[in-house]
Amino acid sequence: MATDLIADQLSGAMVVVTAHRRAAELGGALERRGAQVIHAPVLSIVPHVDDQELLARTREVIADRPDVVIVTTGVGFRGWTEAADAAGLLPELVEVLAAARIIARGPKARGAIQAAGLSADWVAESETSDEIRELLLGEGVARLSIALQHHGSGSDGLDEDLVAAGARVTPLVVYRWGPSPDPAAVTRSIDLVAEAAVDAVVFTSAPGVVAFLEAARESGRLAEVLDAMRDPDGVLAAVVGPVTAAPLRAERVEPMVPDRYRMGAVVRELITQLADREGIQVTTPSGLLVVQRRGARLDGRALALTPSGLVVLRLLAAASGSVVNRQQIVDSLPGQGGSLHAAEVAIARLRETLGDLRLIETVVKRGYRLTVLPDEPAATRGGVHPAPGLLPSVAQ
């Protein structure tokens, strides 16, 4: 039963995942909860082990013996030590790091430092470079030597601020962003977001956001993409933390940011927000009926609904046991004329799909109503949306 409940949490939702690193993990977590995931990696990651520039900078750090070492990401620090190990430089690097003051940008960075047998002297609990900047500039960095390990996009302005304050900075970009491994998928995802044909788009890095928006600009759909993400009933933009949110906020898009900057927290918050925005739940004699924007489940079973069937089922579920007349049904059908016969046909097909004739009752001379168990709350809904066009998750 618990597995069925988990599988229902994002039933009918369509989510674009723009990540490359850990995309399978994130996509799998969403799919296990019933979402249809569209993978559109906007950037690729260039391997670090054979990165000659990184090795050259590592030798500089060993020779310079910095006063301060700033570690911005756990995966970046692990990649740095792996590259140093492959080049035979790890023992010297660890010795140098142990003698320096190590500053970590968040718990993940601290965990990677500890895994290398070292200790962080200070941790930015907000997981932002701004907190590190405030600390060091407040203390003063004149004449200090600082090694700064970056995420894939390189400097985010911290280097320049430290240099301006008198420090000597050696930047190390451990993993680098390359072009998308699947440009066609990115183009398709941009079209889907622009047309509000998906429920959410997830970003896991600030460079990923920038690359997605730039691709939208190049395709001529940036304005539509931004409008879709700004619309409270449009496409939900979800990010892992405030650093990733910054490029969206610069475009007046307020994304969903979880309380904890982790992928698991992103998934949990998506479940909450998408359910609040789009879900209708009613208890029927055949079990719990969950109707969402692009699909529905009855007692954990996905329903193979046509677009018309989904519209009518949503209308009946939203009425929560009250009568829906034939004209209301006809008016809701996509591409239909004014014939009341169309309502009768739609109801007949919907009954066949549901597989239980008890679920939709005919009220003579009035219309139809969904059978809702009287001892249950009428309905839990986050919004009723007009029917979308032909969608991939709806059977034709």
DOLO-490437 format. One record per residue (C-alpha): residue number from 0; residue in one letter; x, y, z. Coordinates in nm, 3 decimals, always signed. Layout:
<seq NUM&type a&c1 X&c2 Y&c3 Z>
...
This chain:
<seq 0&type m&c1 +0.000&c2 +0.000&c3 +0.000>
<seq 1&type a&c1 +0.282&c2 +0.243&c3 +0.087>
<seq 2&type t&c1 +0.437&c2 +0.183&c3 -0.255>
<seq 3&type d&c1 +0.104&c2 +0.263&c3 -0.423>
<seq 4&type l&c1 +0.077&c2 +0.589&c3 -0.229>
<seq 5&type i&c1 +0.428&c2 +0.691&c3 -0.331>
<seq 6&type a&c1 +0.352&c2 +0.608&c3 -0.695>
<seq 7&type d&c1 +0.044&c2 +0.833&c3 -0.685>
<seq 8&type q&c1 +0.213&c2 +1.143&c3 -0.551>
<seq 9&type l&c1 +0.302&c2 +1.294&c3 -0.891>
<seq 10&type s&c1 +0.062&c2 +1.091&c3 -1.103>
<seq 11&type g&c1 -0.013&c2 +1.270&c3 -1.429>
<seq 12&type a&c1 +0.257&c2 +1.535&c3 -1.383>
<seq 13&type m&c1 +0.510&c2 +1.606&c3 -1.658>
<seq 14&type v&c1 +0.849&c2 +1.734&c3 -1.542>
<seq 15&type v&c1 +1.150&c2 +1.851&c3 -1.744>
<seq 16&type v&c1 +1.485&c2 +1.764&c3 -1.583>
<seq 17&type t&c1 +1.770&c2 +1.979&c3 -1.716>
<seq 18&type a&c1 +2.050&c2 +1.815&c3 -1.516>
<seq 19&type h&c1 +2.331&c2 +1.602&c3 -1.658>
<seq 20&type r&c1 +2.510&c2 +1.499&c3 -1.342>
<seq 21&type r&c1 +2.282&c2 +1.281&c3 -1.126>
<seq 22&type a&c1 +2.003&c2 +1.314&c3 -1.383>
<seq 23&type a&c1 +1.916&c2 +0.944&c3 -1.356>
<seq 24&type e&c1 +1.889&c2 +0.970&c3 -0.978>
<seq 25&type l&c1 +1.664&c2 +1.277&c3 -0.990>
<seq 26&type g&c1 +1.454&c2 +1.147&c3 -1.279>
<seq 27&type g&c1 +1.414&c2 +0.809&c3 -1.112>
<seq 28&type a&c1 +1.290&c2 +0.968&c3 -0.789>
<seq 29&type l&c1 +1.026&c2 +1.162&c3 -0.984>
<seq 30&type e&c1 +0.922&c2 +0.862&c3 -1.195>
<seq 31&type r&c1 +0.879&c2 +0.642&c3 -0.888>
<seq 32&type r&c1 +0.621&c2 +0.894&c3 -0.772>
<seq 33&type g&c1 +0.426&c2 +0.874&c3 -1.096>
<seq 34&type a&c1 +0.568&c2 +1.168&c3 -1.292>
<seq 35&type q&c1 +0.648&c2 +1.154&c3 -1.661>
<seq 36&type v&c1 +1.006&c2 +1.282&c3 -1.687>
<seq 37&type i&c1 +1.151&c2 +1.453&c3 -1.994>
<seq 38&type h&c1 +1.531&c2 +1.453&c3 -1.981>
<seq 39&type a&c1 +1.687&c2 +1.758&c3 -2.143>
<seq 40&type p&c1 +2.047&c2 +1.801&c3 -2.019>
<seq 41&type v&c1 +2.142&c2 +2.156&c3 -2.108>
<seq 42&type l&c1 +2.512&c2 +2.108&c3 -2.031>
<seq 43&type s&c1 +2.763&c2 +1.824&c3 -2.024>
<seq 44&type i&c1 +3.046&c2 +1.776&c3 -1.778>
<seq 45&type v&c1 +3.406&c2 +1.765&c3 -1.898>
<seq 46&type p&c1 +3.608&c2 +1.498&c3 -1.709>
<seq 47&type h&c1 +3.859&c2 +1.634&c3 -1.460>
<seq 48&type v&c1 +4.119&c2 +1.358&c3 -1.419>
<seq 49&type d&c1 +4.309&c2 +1.445&c3 -1.735>
<seq 50&type d&c1 +4.250&c2 +1.822&c3 -1.709>
<seq 51&type q&c1 +4.596&c2 +1.968&c3 -1.759>
<seq 52&type e&c1 +4.493&c2 +2.317&c3 -1.648>
<seq 53&type l&c1 +4.361&c2 +2.178&c3 -1.319>
<seq 54&type l&c1 +4.685&c2 +1.986&c3 -1.262>
<seq 55&type a&c1 +4.888&c2 +2.297&c3 -1.338>
<seq 56&type r&c1 +4.688&c2 +2.498&c3 -1.085>
<seq 57&type t&c1 +4.724&c2 +2.216&c3 -0.831>
<seq 58&type r&c1 +5.103&c2 +2.235&c3 -0.866>
<seq 59&type e&c1 +5.078&c2 +2.611&c3 -0.810>
<seq 60&type v&c1 +4.882&c2 +2.553&c3 -0.488>
<seq 61&type i&c1 +5.140&c2 +2.301&c3 -0.365>
<seq 62&type a&c1 +5.427&c2 +2.538&c3 -0.442>
<seq 63&type d&c1 +5.252&c2 +2.846&c3 -0.301>
<seq 64&type r&c1 +5.119&c2 +2.684&c3 +0.020>
<seq 65&type p&c1 +4.811&c2 +2.908&c3 +0.055>
<seq 66&type d&c1 +4.693&c2 +3.060&c3 +0.381>
<seq 67&type v&c1 +4.327&c2 +2.989&c3 +0.302>
<seq 68&type v&c1 +4.159&c2 +2.720&c3 +0.091>
<seq 69&type i&c1 +3.792&c2 +2.770&c3 -0.004>
<seq 70&type v&c1 +3.596&c2 +2.457&c3 -0.101>
<seq 71&type t&c1 +3.269&c2 +2.542&c3 -0.274>
<seq 72&type t&c1 +3.131&c2 +2.195&c3 -0.364>
<seq 73&type g&c1 +3.170&c2 +1.845&c3 -0.231>
<seq 74&type v&c1 +3.178&c2 +1.685&c3 -0.574>
<seq 75&type g&c1 +3.433&c2 +1.942&c3 -0.688>
<seq 76&type f&c1 +3.665&c2 +1.878&c3 -0.395>
<seq 77&type r&c1 +3.645&c2 +1.501&c3 -0.446>
<seq 78&type g&c1 +3.720&c2 +1.552&c3 -0.815>
<seq 79&type w&c1 +4.019&c2 +1.767&c3 -0.727>
<seq 80&type t&c1 +4.169&c2 +1.503&c3 -0.498>
<seq 81&type e&c1 +4.099&c2 +1.231&c3 -0.756>
<seq 82&type a&c1 +4.282&c2 +1.430&c3 -1.022>
<seq 83&type a&c1 +4.571&c2 +1.494&c3 -0.786>
<seq 84&type d&c1 +4.586&c2 +1.125&c3 -0.694>
<seq 85&type a&c1 +4.593&c2 +1.020&c3 -1.061>
<seq 86&type a&c1 +4.885&c2 +1.257&c3 -1.119>
<seq 87&type g&c1 +5.074&c2 +1.140&c3 -0.809>
<seq 88&type l&c1 +5.026&c2 +1.475&c3 -0.634>
<seq 89&type l&c1 +4.777&c2 +1.378&c3 -0.363>
<seq 90&type p&c1 +5.018&c2 +1.335&c3 -0.066>
<seq 91&type e&c1 +5.173&c2 +1.677&c3 -0.126>
<seq 92&type l&c1 +4.832&c2 +1.839&c3 -0.178>
<seq 93&type v&c1 +4.689&c2 +1.692&c3 +0.144>
<seq 94&type e&c1 +4.994&c2 +1.815&c3 +0.338>
<seq 95&type v&c1 +4.946&c2 +2.167&c3 +0.204>
<seq 96&type l&c1 +4.571&c2 +2.167&c3 +0.271>
<seq 97&type a&c1 +4.621&c2 +2.042&c3 +0.627>
<seq 98&type a&c1 +4.840&c2 +2.344&c3 +0.702>
<seq 99&type a&c1 +4.589&c2 +2.593&c3 +0.556>
<seq 100&type r&c1 +4.267&c2 +2.737&c3 +0.695>
<seq 101&type i&c1 +3.993&c2 +2.547&c3 +0.511>
<seq 102&type i&c1 +3.658&c2 +2.717&c3 +0.452>
<seq 103&type a&c1 +3.365&c2 +2.506&c3 +0.325>
<seq 104&type r&c1 +3.059&c2 +2.637&c3 +0.144>
<seq 105&type g&c1 +2.806&c2 +2.416&c3 +0.318>
<seq 106&type p&c1 +2.775&c2 +2.068&c3 +0.471>
<seq 107&type k&c1 +2.840&c2 +1.878&c3 +0.147>
<seq 108&type a&c1 +3.173&c2 +2.051&c3 +0.102>
<seq 109&type r&c1 +3.258&c2 +1.983&c3 +0.467>
<seq 110&type g&c1 +3.173&c2 +1.613&c3 +0.423>
<seq 111&type a&c1 +3.409&c2 +1.581&c3 +0.126>
<seq 112&type i&c1 +3.684&c2 +1.755&c3 +0.322>
<seq 113&type q&c1 +3.638&c2 +1.514&c3 +0.612>
<seq 114&type a&c1 +3.640&c2 +1.216&c3 +0.375>
<seq 115&type a&c1 +3.987&c2 +1.324&c3 +0.266>
<seq 116&type g&c1 +4.106&c2 +1.311&c3 +0.627>
<seq 117&type l&c1 +4.097&c2 +1.688&c3 +0.672>
<seq 118&type s&c1 +3.888&c2 +1.929&c3 +0.878>
<seq 119&type a&c1 +3.701&c2 +2.241&c3 +0.778>
<seq 120&type d&c1 +3.784&c2 +2.538&c3 +1.000>
<seq 121&type w&c1 +3.467&c2 +2.726&c3 +0.908>
<seq 122&type v&c1 +3.144&c2 +2.629&c3 +0.726>
<seq 123&type a&c1 +2.900&c2 +2.859&c3 +0.547>
<seq 124&type e&c1 +2.573&c2 +2.709&c3 +0.664>
<seq 125&type s&c1 +2.377&c2 +2.911&c3 +0.408>
<seq 126&type e&c1 +2.575&c2 +2.729&c3 +0.135>
<seq 127&type t&c1 +2.637&c2 +3.058&c3 -0.047>
<seq 128&type s&c1 +2.950&c2 +3.240&c3 -0.154>
<seq 129&type d&c1 +2.800&c2 +3.559&c3 -0.011>
<seq 130&type e&c1 +2.847&c2 +3.427&c3 +0.341>
<seq 131&type i&c1 +3.211&c2 +3.343&c3 +0.267>
<seq 132&type r&c1 +3.265&c2 +3.684&c3 +0.109>
<seq 133&type e&c1 +3.119&c2 +3.858&c3 +0.413>
<seq 134&type l&c1 +3.340&c2 +3.659&c3 +0.651>
<seq 135&type l&c1 +3.670&c2 +3.709&c3 +0.471>
<seq 136&type l&c1 +3.622&c2 +4.071&c3 +0.370>
<seq 137&type g&c1 +3.512&c2 +4.146&c3 +0.724>
<seq 138&type e&c1 +3.830&c2 +3.990&c3 +0.862>
<seq 139&type g&c1 +4.055&c2 +4.138&c3 +0.594>
<seq 140&type v&c1 +4.247&c2 +3.940&c3 +0.332>
<seq 141&type a&c1 +4.526&c2 +4.178&c3 +0.234>
<seq 142&type r&c1 +4.845&c2 +3.989&c3 +0.139>
<seq 143&type l&c1 +4.682&c2 +3.650&c3 +0.201>
<seq 144&type s&c1 +4.725&c2 +3.366&c3 -0.049>
<seq 145&type i&c1 +4.389&c2 +3.199&c3 -0.120>
<seq 146&type a&c1 +4.315&c2 +2.883&c3 -0.324>
<seq 147&type l&c1 +3.953&c2 +2.882&c3 -0.441>
<seq 148&type q&c1 +3.792&c2 +2.563&c3 -0.575>
<seq 149&type h&c1 +3.497&c2 +2.650&c3 -0.799>
<seq 150&type h&c1 +3.197&c2 +2.470&c3 -0.936>
<seq 151&type g&c1 +3.174&c2 +2.414&c3 -1.310>
<seq 152&type s&c1 +3.086&c2 +2.769&c3 -1.407>
<seq 153&type g&c1 +3.408&c2 +2.910&c3 -1.263>
<seq 154&type s&c1 +3.417&c2 +3.238&c3 -1.073>
<seq 155&type d&c1 +3.094&c2 +3.384&c3 -0.939>
<seq 156&type g&c1 +3.256&c2 +3.713&c3 -0.845>
<seq 157&type l&c1 +3.424&c2 +3.596&c3 -0.525>
<seq 158&type d&c1 +3.769&c2 +3.586&c3 -0.689>
<seq 159&type e&c1 +3.744&c2 +3.946&c3 -0.803>
<seq 160&type d&c1 +3.625&c2 +4.071&c3 -0.464>
<seq 161&type l&c1 +3.908&c2 +3.896&c3 -0.280>
<seq 162&type v&c1 +4.170&c2 +4.026&c3 -0.525>
<seq 163&type a&c1 +4.029&c2 +4.378&c3 -0.495>
<seq 164&type a&c1 +4.070&c2 +4.348&c3 -0.117>
<seq 165&type g&c1 +4.440&c2 +4.264&c3 -0.158>
<seq 166&type a&c1 +4.446&c2 +3.883&c3 -0.165>
<seq 167&type r&c1 +4.640&c2 +3.668&c3 -0.410>
<seq 168&type v&c1 +4.390&c2 +3.414&c3 -0.548>
<seq 169&type t&c1 +4.454&c2 +3.085&c3 -0.729>
<seq 170&type p&c1 +4.126&c2 +2.961&c3 -0.884>
<seq 171&type l&c1 +4.069&c2 +2.591&c3 -0.954>
<seq 172&type v&c1 +3.779&c2 +2.485&c3 -1.175>
<seq 173&type v&c1 +3.752&c2 +2.114&c3 -1.109>
<seq 174&type y&c1 +3.479&c2 +2.015&c3 -1.350>
<seq 175&type r&c1 +3.386&c2 +2.218&c3 -1.652>
<seq 176&type w&c1 +3.061&c2 +2.259&c3 -1.837>
<seq 177&type g&c1 +3.047&c2 +2.159&c3 -2.202>
<seq 178&type p&c1 +2.765&c2 +2.176&c3 -2.460>
<seq 179&type s&c1 +2.445&c2 +1.978&c3 -2.426>
<seq 180&type p&c1 +2.481&c2 +1.610&c3 -2.518>
<seq 181&type d&c1 +2.128&c2 +1.620&c3 -2.666>
<seq 182&type p&c1 +2.044&c2 +1.960&c3 -2.822>
<seq 183&type a&c1 +1.724&c2 +1.822&c3 -2.978>
<seq 184&type a&c1 +1.592&c2 +1.729&c3 -2.634>
<seq 185&type v&c1 +1.669&c2 +2.079&c3 -2.507>
<seq 186&type t&c1 +1.483&c2 +2.234&c3 -2.801>
<seq 187&type r&c1 +1.183&c2 +2.009&c3 -2.738>
<seq 188&type s&c1 +1.180&c2 +2.096&c3 -2.368>
<seq 189&type i&c1 +1.192&c2 +2.468&c3 -2.448>
<seq 190&type d&c1 +0.888&c2 +2.427&c3 -2.674>
<seq 191&type l&c1 +0.702&c2 +2.237&c3 -2.401>
<seq 192&type v&c1 +0.777&c2 +2.502&c3 -2.139>
<seq 193&type a&c1 +0.690&c2 +2.786&c3 -2.376>
<seq 194&type e&c1 +0.354&c2 +2.622&c3 -2.449>
<seq 195&type a&c1 +0.294&c2 +2.540&c3 -2.079>
<seq 196&type a&c1 +0.259&c2 +2.175&c3 -2.182>
<seq 197&type v&c1 +0.458&c2 +2.054&c3 -1.879>
<seq 198&type d&c1 +0.399&c2 +2.106&c3 -1.509>
<seq 199&type a&c1 +0.752&c2 +2.182&c3 -1.392>
<seq 200&type v&c1 +1.113&c2 +2.226&c3 -1.503>
<seq 201&type v&c1 +1.392&c2 +2.140&c3 -1.259>
<seq 202&type f&c1 +1.734&c2 +2.309&c3 -1.252>
<seq 203&type t&c1 +2.027&c2 +2.186&c3 -1.044>
<seq 204&type s&c1 +2.289&c2 +2.453&c3 -1.122>
<seq 205&type a&c1 +2.305&c2 +2.822&c3 -1.205>
<seq 206&type p&c1 +2.501&c2 +2.753&c3 -1.528>
<seq 207&type g&c1 +2.221&c2 +2.515&c3 -1.628>
<seq 208&type v&c1 +1.964&c2 +2.791&c3 -1.586>
<seq 209&type v&c1 +2.174&c2 +3.033&c3 -1.790>
<seq 210&type a&c1 +2.224&c2 +2.775&c3 -2.066>
<seq 211&type f&c1 +1.851&c2 +2.693&c3 -2.077>
<seq 212&type l&c1 +1.753&c2 +3.058&c3 -2.104>
<seq 213&type e&c1 +2.018&c2 +3.120&c3 -2.369>
<seq 214&type a&c1 +1.891&c2 +2.823&c3 -2.571>
<seq 215&type a&c1 +1.539&c2 +2.964&c3 -2.540>
<seq 216&type r&c1 +1.666&c2 +3.300&c3 -2.662>
<seq 217&type e&c1 +1.834&c2 +3.139&c3 -2.963>
<seq 218&type s&c1 +1.514&c2 +2.954&c3 -3.049>
<seq 219&type g&c1 +1.313&c2 +3.276&c3 -3.034>
<seq 220&type r&c1 +1.096&c2 +3.157&c3 -2.744>
<seq 221&type l&c1 +1.257&c2 +3.323&c3 -2.443>
<seq 222&type a&c1 +0.965&c2 +3.560&c3 -2.380>
<seq 223&type e&c1 +0.717&c2 +3.271&c3 -2.388>
<seq 224&type v&c1 +0.934&c2 +3.058&c3 -2.160>
<seq 225&type l&c1 +0.966&c2 +3.338&c3 -1.905>
<seq 226&type d&c1 +0.593&c2 +3.414&c3 -1.921>
<seq 227&type a&c1 +0.513&c2 +3.045&c3 -1.860>
<seq 228&type m&c1 +0.739&c2 +3.033&c3 -1.555>
<seq 229&type r&c1 +0.612&c2 +3.364&c3 -1.417>
<seq 230&type d&c1 +0.248&c2 +3.251&c3 -1.440>
<seq 231&type p&c1 +0.130&c2 +3.114&c3 -1.101>
<seq 232&type d&c1 -0.076&c2 +2.855&c3 -1.291>
<seq 233&type g&c1 +0.190&c2 +2.795&c3 -1.556>
<seq 234&type v&c1 +0.514&c2 +2.599&c3 -1.541>
<seq 235&type l&c1 +0.672&c2 +2.563&c3 -1.197>
<seq 236&type a&c1 +1.045&c2 +2.638&c3 -1.205>
<seq 237&type a&c1 +1.217&c2 +2.432&c3 -0.934>
<seq 238&type v&c1 +1.578&c2 +2.478&c3 -0.820>
<seq 239&type v&c1 +1.804&c2 +2.318&c3 -0.560>
<seq 240&type g&c1 +1.903&c2 +2.639&c3 -0.382>
<seq 241&type p&c1 +1.943&c2 +3.018&c3 -0.393>
<seq 242&type v&c1 +2.257&c2 +3.013&c3 -0.610>
<seq 243&type t&c1 +2.068&c2 +2.824&c3 -0.880>
<seq 244&type a&c1 +1.770&c2 +3.055&c3 -0.833>
<seq 245&type a&c1 +1.968&c2 +3.375&c3 -0.898>
<seq 246&type p&c1 +1.957&c2 +3.375&c3 -1.284>
<seq 247&type l&c1 +1.580&c2 +3.313&c3 -1.275>
<seq 248&type r&c1 +1.519&c2 +3.588&c3 -1.022>
<seq 249&type a&c1 +1.718&c2 +3.822&c3 -1.246>
<seq 250&type e&c1 +1.446&c2 +3.754&c3 -1.507>
<seq 251&type r&c1 +1.165&c2 +3.815&c3 -1.256>
<seq 252&type v&c1 +1.088&c2 +3.444&c3 -1.221>
<seq 253&type e&c1 +1.041&c2 +3.337&c3 -0.858>
<seq 254&type p&c1 +1.131&c2 +2.966&c3 -0.849>
<seq 255&type m&c1 +1.049&c2 +2.699&c3 -0.597>
<seq 256&type v&c1 +1.344&c2 +2.671&c3 -0.354>
<seq 257&type p&c1 +1.333&c2 +2.393&c3 -0.092>
<seq 258&type d&c1 +1.423&c2 +2.458&c3 +0.271>
<seq 259&type r&c1 +1.718&c2 +2.219&c3 +0.242>
<seq 260&type y&c1 +1.932&c2 +2.246&c3 -0.069>
<seq 261&type r&c1 +1.916&c2 +1.878&c3 -0.165>
<seq 262&type m&c1 +1.760&c2 +1.684&c3 -0.451>
<seq 263&type g&c1 +1.543&c2 +1.488&c3 -0.211>
<seq 264&type a&c1 +1.404&c2 +1.813&c3 -0.076>
<seq 265&type v&c1 +1.334&c2 +1.931&c3 -0.432>
<seq 266&type v&c1 +1.129&c2 +1.618&c3 -0.499>
<seq 267&type r&c1 +0.932&c2 +1.653&c3 -0.175>
<seq 268&type e&c1 +0.855&c2 +2.019&c3 -0.243>
<seq 269&type l&c1 +0.749&c2 +1.940&c3 -0.600>
<seq 270&type i&c1 +0.504&c2 +1.683&c3 -0.466>
<seq 271&type t&c1 +0.354&c2 +1.942&c3 -0.231>
<seq 272&type q&c1 +0.333&c2 +2.228&c3 -0.477>
<seq 273&type l&c1 +0.208&c2 +2.034&c3 -0.779>
<seq 274&type a&c1 -0.056&c2 +1.860&c3 -0.570>
<seq 275&type d&c1 -0.169&c2 +2.193&c3 -0.427>
<seq 276&type r&c1 -0.185&c2 +2.353&c3 -0.770>
<seq 277&type e&c1 -0.346&c2 +2.083&c3 -0.974>
<seq 278&type g&c1 -0.476&c2 +1.785&c3 -0.784>
<seq 279&type i&c1 -0.837&c2 +1.683&c3 -0.727>
<seq 280&type q&c1 -0.896&c2 +1.383&c3 -0.501>
<seq 281&type v&c1 -1.226&c2 +1.217&c3 -0.419>
<seq 282&type t&c1 -1.304&c2 +0.880&c3 -0.260>
<seq 283&type t&c1 -1.532&c2 +0.660&c3 -0.468>
<seq 284&type p&c1 -1.674&c2 +0.308&c3 -0.425>
<seq 285&type s&c1 -1.380&c2 +0.186&c3 -0.638>
<seq 286&type g&c1 -1.114&c2 +0.363&c3 -0.431>
<seq 287&type l&c1 -0.934&c2 +0.695&c3 -0.432>
<seq 288&type l&c1 -0.967&c2 +0.889&c3 -0.757>
<seq 289&type v&c1 -0.680&c2 +1.131&c3 -0.822>
<seq 290&type v&c1 -0.729&c2 +1.367&c3 -1.117>
<seq 291&type q&c1 -0.442&c2 +1.590&c3 -1.221>
<seq 292&type r&c1 -0.369&c2 +1.816&c3 -1.512>
<seq 293&type r&c1 -0.249&c2 +1.548&c3 -1.751>
<seq 294&type g&c1 -0.371&c2 +1.220&c3 -1.614>
<seq 295&type a&c1 -0.569&c2 +1.035&c3 -1.350>
<seq 296&type r&c1 -0.548&c2 +0.727&c3 -1.129>
<seq 297&type l&c1 -0.822&c2 +0.519&c3 -0.971>
<seq 298&type d&c1 -0.718&c2 +0.310&c3 -0.671>
<seq 299&type g&c1 -0.357&c2 +0.336&c3 -0.789>
<seq 300&type r&c1 -0.438&c2 +0.234&c3 -1.149>
<seq 301&type a&c1 -0.347&c2 +0.476&c3 -1.427>
<seq 302&type l&c1 -0.649&c2 +0.549&c3 -1.645>
<seq 303&type a&c1 -0.603&c2 +0.544&c3 -2.024>
<seq 304&type l&c1 -0.808&c2 +0.857&c3 -2.087>
<seq 305&type t&c1 -0.857&c2 +1.050&c3 -2.407>
<seq 306&type p&c1 -0.826&c2 +1.429&c3 -2.376>
<seq 307&type s&c1 -1.208&c2 +1.451&c3 -2.374>
<seq 308&type g&c1 -1.233&c2 +1.182&c3 -2.108>
<seq 309&type l&c1 -0.985&c2 +1.361&c3 -1.886>
<seq 310&type v&c1 -1.176&c2 +1.688&c3 -1.916>
<seq 311&type v&c1 -1.509&c2 +1.527&c3 -1.827>
<seq 312&type l&c1 -1.362&c2 +1.329&c3 -1.538>
<seq 313&type r&c1 -1.201&c2 +1.645&c3 -1.397>
<seq 314&type l&c1 -1.534&c2 +1.827&c3 -1.428>
<seq 315&type l&c1 -1.720&c2 +1.551&c3 -1.243>
<seq 316&type a&c1 -1.451&c2 +1.520&c3 -0.975>
<seq 317&type a&c1 -1.448&c2 +1.896&c3 -0.917>
<seq 318&type a&c1 -1.827&c2 +1.887&c3 -0.870>
<seq 319&type s&c1 -1.762&c2 +1.637&c3 -0.590>
<seq 320&type g&c1 -2.092&c2 +1.450&c3 -0.615>
<seq 321&type s&c1 -2.304&c2 +1.740&c3 -0.737>
<seq 322&type v&c1 -2.484&c2 +1.714&c3 -1.070>
<seq 323&type v&c1 -2.309&c2 +1.833&c3 -1.386>
<seq 324&type n&c1 -2.557&c2 +1.901&c3 -1.665>
<seq 325&type r&c1 -2.511&c2 +1.791&c3 -2.025>
<seq 326&type q&c1 -2.451&c2 +2.141&c3 -2.155>
<seq 327&type q&c1 -2.165&c2 +2.193&c3 -1.907>
<seq 328&type i&c1 -2.006&c2 +1.874&c3 -2.036>
<seq 329&type v&c1 -2.050&c2 +1.976&c3 -2.400>
<seq 330&type d&c1 -1.903&c2 +2.320&c3 -2.330>
<seq 331&type s&c1 -1.595&c2 +2.162&c3 -2.171>
<seq 332&type l&c1 -1.517&c2 +1.919&c3 -2.454>
<seq 333&type p&c1 -1.224&c2 +2.020&c3 -2.677>
<seq 334&type g&c1 -1.322&c2 +2.074&c3 -3.039>
<seq 335&type q&c1 -1.689&c2 +1.974&c3 -2.996>
<seq 336&type g&c1 -2.001&c2 +2.143&c3 -3.124>
<seq 337&type g&c1 -2.319&c2 +2.211&c3 -2.929>
<seq 338&type s&c1 -2.484&c2 +1.870&c3 -2.958>
<seq 339&type l&c1 -2.598&c2 +1.719&c3 -2.629>
<seq 340&type h&c1 -2.536&c2 +1.380&c3 -2.786>
<seq 341&type a&c1 -2.163&c2 +1.453&c3 -2.753>
<seq 342&type a&c1 -2.205&c2 +1.458&c3 -2.375>
<seq 343&type e&c1 -2.374&c2 +1.117&c3 -2.379>
<seq 344&type v&c1 -2.097&c2 +0.970&c3 -2.593>
<seq 345&type a&c1 -1.826&c2 +1.116&c3 -2.368>
<seq 346&type i&c1 -1.992&c2 +0.975&c3 -2.055>
<seq 347&type a&c1 -2.033&c2 +0.632&c3 -2.214>
<seq 348&type r&c1 -1.666&c2 +0.616&c3 -2.308>
<seq 349&type l&c1 -1.560&c2 +0.742&c3 -1.966>
<seq 350&type r&c1 -1.766&c2 +0.474&c3 -1.792>
<seq 351&type e&c1 -1.599&c2 +0.210&c3 -2.006>
<seq 352&type t&c1 -1.255&c2 +0.341&c3 -1.911>
<seq 353&type l&c1 -1.337&c2 +0.355&c3 -1.540>
<seq 354&type g&c1 -1.462&c2 -0.004&c3 -1.550>
<seq 355&type d&c1 -1.725&c2 +0.048&c3 -1.280>
<seq 356&type l&c1 -2.074&c2 +0.158&c3 -1.384>
<seq 357&type r&c1 -2.148&c2 +0.270&c3 -1.026>
<seq 358&type l&c1 -1.904&c2 +0.559&c3 -1.051>
<seq 359&type i&c1 -2.103&c2 +0.785&c3 -1.283>
<seq 360&type e&c1 -2.474&c2 +0.812&c3 -1.210>
<seq 361&type t&c1 -2.730&c2 +0.942&c3 -1.459>
<seq 362&type v&c1 -2.967&c2 +1.192&c3 -1.300>
<seq 363&type v&c1 -3.279&c2 +1.191&c3 -1.517>
<seq 364&type k&c1 -3.348&c2 +1.520&c3 -1.699>
<seq 365&type r&c1 -3.058&c2 +1.683&c3 -1.515>
<seq 366&type g&c1 -2.724&c2 +1.533&c3 -1.607>
<seq 367&type y&c1 -2.457&c2 +1.319&c3 -1.440>
<seq 368&type r&c1 -2.270&c2 +1.301&c3 -1.113>
<seq 369&type l&c1 -1.971&c2 +1.115&c3 -0.978>
<seq 370&type t&c1 -2.045&c2 +0.877&c3 -0.692>
<seq 371&type v&c1 -1.850&c2 +1.009&c3 -0.395>
<seq 372&type l&c1 -1.863&c2 +0.827&c3 -0.062>
<seq 373&type p&c1 -2.070&c2 +1.043&c3 +0.176>
<seq 374&type d&c1 -1.844&c2 +1.000&c3 +0.478>
<seq 375&type e&c1 -1.540&c2 +1.148&c3 +0.299>
<seq 376&type p&c1 -1.446&c2 +1.514&c3 +0.247>
<seq 377&type a&c1 -1.603&c2 +1.648&c3 -0.068>
<seq 378&type a&c1 -1.282&c2 +1.710&c3 -0.260>
<seq 379&type t&c1 -0.928&c2 +1.824&c3 -0.217>
<seq 380&type r&c1 -0.831&c2 +2.047&c3 -0.503>
<seq 381&type g&c1 -0.562&c2 +2.289&c3 -0.596>
<seq 382&type g&c1 -0.723&c2 +2.420&c3 -0.911>
<seq 383&type v&c1 -0.925&c2 +2.304&c3 -1.209>
<seq 384&type h&c1 -0.761&c2 +2.363&c3 -1.542>
<seq 385&type p&c1 -0.908&c2 +2.365&c3 -1.891>
<seq 386&type a&c1 -0.818&c2 +2.064&c3 -2.096>
<seq 387&type p&c1 -0.480&c2 +2.075&c3 -2.266>
<seq 388&type g&c1 -0.443&c2 +1.963&c3 -2.625>
<seq 389&type l&c1 -0.318&c2 +1.623&c3 -2.726>
<seq 390&type l&c1 -0.063&c2 +1.530&c3 -2.463>
<seq 391&type p&c1 +0.192&c2 +1.248&c3 -2.453>
<seq 392&type s&c1 +0.064&c2 +1.110&c3 -2.122>
<seq 393&type v&c1 -0.297&c2 +1.079&c3 -2.241>
<seq 394&type a&c1 -0.400&c2 +0.785&c3 -2.458>
<seq 395&type q&c1 -0.539&c2 +0.883&c3 -2.796>
